Amino acid sequence: MNTPQFKNAIVRKPCKNMVNGLSSANLGIPDYDLAMKQHQNYINALIFCGLQVEVLEANEDFPDSTFIEDIALLTPHSAIITNPGALSRKGEATDVLDTIKKYYDQIDFIKEPGTIEAGDIMMVSDHFYIGLSERTNQEGAQQMTSILAKYKLGTTVVPLKEMLHLKTGVAYLEHNNLLVTGEFVNIPVFDPFNKLEIETSESYAANCIWVNDHVIIPKGYPNAKNTIEKTAYKTIEVDVSEFKKLDGGLSCLSLRF
C-alpha cells in the first residue's frame, strides 16, 4: 500500500457570519477574531508539513463555508464536487470550482437527490470508506461509489448511528494505523487496521489529519496526543476551539491533495 504525499491544500477564511453556523455542540458562539488567528495557525501547520496552501477569501453568504472539506473529494484521478446534505450549504461549492479547476481537468458531480459531504469520506490508499449520516444519504453514497469505480477505486459504506460525520470519530494515519473512538471502536469493518483508541472524554481529538508523516491534532487532548506519539508519529497541536463550537474539526478546514 503506497503512502501518499500531499503537495497542496485549499482553505477558506472564516466569515464573520460564522456565528450563525450550524451547531449541535452547545459550546457558545464562536469568537470571530480568535477564529481568524486559529485559522492562520492551522495554515502555518500545513505549510510546515510541506504543503502549498491556497487561501480563499471568506464567503459571507455561507456561515459554514470555512469547512471547505465537505464540498469536494479530491482524488489522484479527479475532483468530485459533493452535494451537502445541509440546506444552508447548498451552492457552497460554486465559487470554489474555479480554484479546483486550476488543479484538475477531470471533475465529477454528485446530483440530487443524492447528498454527500466529504467529512463522511475517508481515503485509505485506493479505497474509500463512506459514512451514511444525516448529511450523506444512500443515493449520494451510491453516486460516489459509481464515480470512484470509473477510476478503479473501491468503496465500503459505513452506517452511522451517533456521529455527525464519519471522520468525526475516525482518522486514517497511514501505515495501517486508524484512530477510532465511540461507535467505531468495535465495528468489524475496521478490524483489519491497527486501531488506536481515543477515550470518550477526548473523542474530539479523533478528528486529526496525517500530513506527510506529521499528525496535526487539536490542542488540549494530552491522552490522545500520547496515544498517537507512541506509534512514532510527530504531532503538531493546533487550537481549534472556535471551530469546535460549530461541530467542525481539523479535517474540515482544508482540501488536501
N, C-alpha and C positions, 0 to 999 in steps of 0.2 A: 504494500500500500504506500503510494508516494505521499510525502509530506509536502503540502503546498507552501509556496512563499508568496505572501501578499506584497503587491507593489504600490497599490493606490487605495485611497479612501475618499469618499464623498460625504461631507457633513453639511448640516444646515443650522445656522444660528437659531437659537430660541427666539420666539417673537414675544412682544410684550403681552399679547393676548393669551400666552400660555397659562395665565391664571384661570382661564376658562376651559382648560383642557380636561379630557376625560380622566376620571379617577374613582377608584374604589378604596383607596389607601387610608383615607381619614387621617392624614398627617398634616393637614393645613394647606394654605395657599402658598405656592412657590414664590420665593423671593427672586424677582427677575434679575436684579443686578448680581446677586450671588450666582444665579444660574449661568449668567454670561461668563463669570470668572471660572466656574467649574467646567463649562464647555471648552474654554480655551485651554485649561489644564488637560482635558481629555484629548484635544487636538495635539498638544505637546507630547502626550504619551504615544500617540500614533506615529508622530514624526520620529520620536526616539527609537521606535521599533523599525524604522526604515521606510515608512510609507510617505509617498507624495500625497498631500491632503488638499483636495479642492473644497473650498468653503463657500457654500451658497448663502446668499442673504436671507434674512428672516422673511416669512410669508405670514402677514397678519391675518389673512383670510382663513388660516388653518391653525388653530391653537396647538395641535399636537404634531405639527409638521417637523419639529426638530427630531422626532423619532423616525428618521428617514429610512431606516432599515425595512420598515413594514411595506414600503411601496414598490419594492423591486427585489428580485432574486438575481444576483449576478453570478453566473457560472463561467467556466472557461470557454463555453461554446456560445452562449447567448445571454442577453439580458431579458428577463421575464418580468413584465410590469404586472403587478398584482391588482386586485380589486378589493380594497379594505372592507371589512365587514361592518365597521362603524360608519354610520351615515355621515357624521361630521367630517370624515376623512375622504369621502368620495371626491375625486378630482385632484387630490393632493399631488399626484404624480405628474400632472400636466406640465408644470414648468421645470420639472427635474428631467424630463425626457430629452430635452436638447443637450443637457450635460451628459447624460448617459450615451447619447448618440456619438459623442466625441470619442468614446472608448469602444463602442460595439457597433458592428454592422448588422448583426442579426438580433432583432428584437421581437419577442413574442408577447402576447397579451392574454390575461385572464378576463373572461367576459361574463356578464350577468347571464344566468342567475348565480354563477359561481362567485364566491367570496373567499379570499385568502389574504393573510398578512404574513410577511416573511419572518416575523417573530415566531411563527409556528413552523418554521422550516430549519432543520439542522443538517448541514452538509458533512458527510463523512466520506472523504475521497470522492468516488463516483457514485455514491448512494446518498439519498436524501430521505430523512425522516420528516413526515408531515403530520402535525398535530391537528386533530379535529377539535375546534373550540367554539366559543361564542362568536369569534371573528372569522373563523375558517370553516366553511361547510363542505359537505361531501362532494358537491359539484365542483367547488373550487379545487379540492384536492385531486379530483379525477382529471380536471383540465391540466393541472400542474403535472400530474403523472404522465399524461399523454404527451405534453410538450417535452418533458425531460427524456421520455422514451425515444423521441426522434434523434436524440444525441447519445443514445445507448447508455443513459443514466437511469439507475434503478430507484425505486421508492418503497417506503414502508409507511403505512398510515397508523398513527398512534392516537386513539381516542383519549381525550382529556376529561377528567371529572372535576378537578378543583382549580387548576392553574389557569391564569389568563391566556398565556401563550405557552407553547412547548418549551421555548428557551427561557421561560420564567424559572423553570426548575431543572434544566439540564443543559450542559455545555460540553462540547467535544473539544478536548485539549490536544488532539493529535496523539500519535504513538499508542493508540488504543485506550487512552485514558478518558473517562467520562465522569464529569461531575454530576451528581444526582442528589435530589432532595425530595421530600414529600412523597407524592403519589408515584414518582418514578423510581423509587429505591428498589422496589421488588417486582416490577413488571418484567416478564420473561423476555420481551423484545430487546432489552438492553443487557441481558445476561452474557453475551459474547464479549462485552467490554470489561476492562478493569475499572470497576465503579469506585469512585471516590465520594463517599457520602458526606454531605453537608448537613449538619444538625438543623432541626427545625427552627431553633432560635436565631440562626444565621442564614436562613433559607434565601434571603435576598442576594447573598453572595454567590449563589449557584449561577446567576446570570453574569458571567465574565467572558472575556474573549482571549483566545490564543492568537497572538500576532507574532509570527516569525520567532518562535521559541521563547517568547515572553508571554506571560499571562497578565492581562490588565484586570484588576479586581477592584470592587468598590471598597473604599476606605471604611474601617471600623468593624471589621469582622476577623478578629485575630485567629480564631479556631479554623476558619475556612482557609485563611492565608497559610497557616501552618500545614494543613492537610495538603494543599497544593505544592508547597515548597518541599515537603517530604518526598515528593515524586520528582524532585530535581529540576523543577521549573523556577525561572527567575520571575518574580512578581513585581508589578508596578501598581501602587494604590492610587486611585483617583476618587475624590469625594464627589458623589453624585446625589447628594441628599435632596436637592430641589427637583430632580427628575424622578426620584423615588416617589415623591408626592403625587406624581401623575402616572403611577404604575409603570414607569419607564426604567430601564436598566442600561448597562454598558453596551450591550449588543445593539440596542435600539437606535443608538445615536450615530451610527455610521453604516455606509455600504462599503465593504472591504473586498478587494478583488486583485 
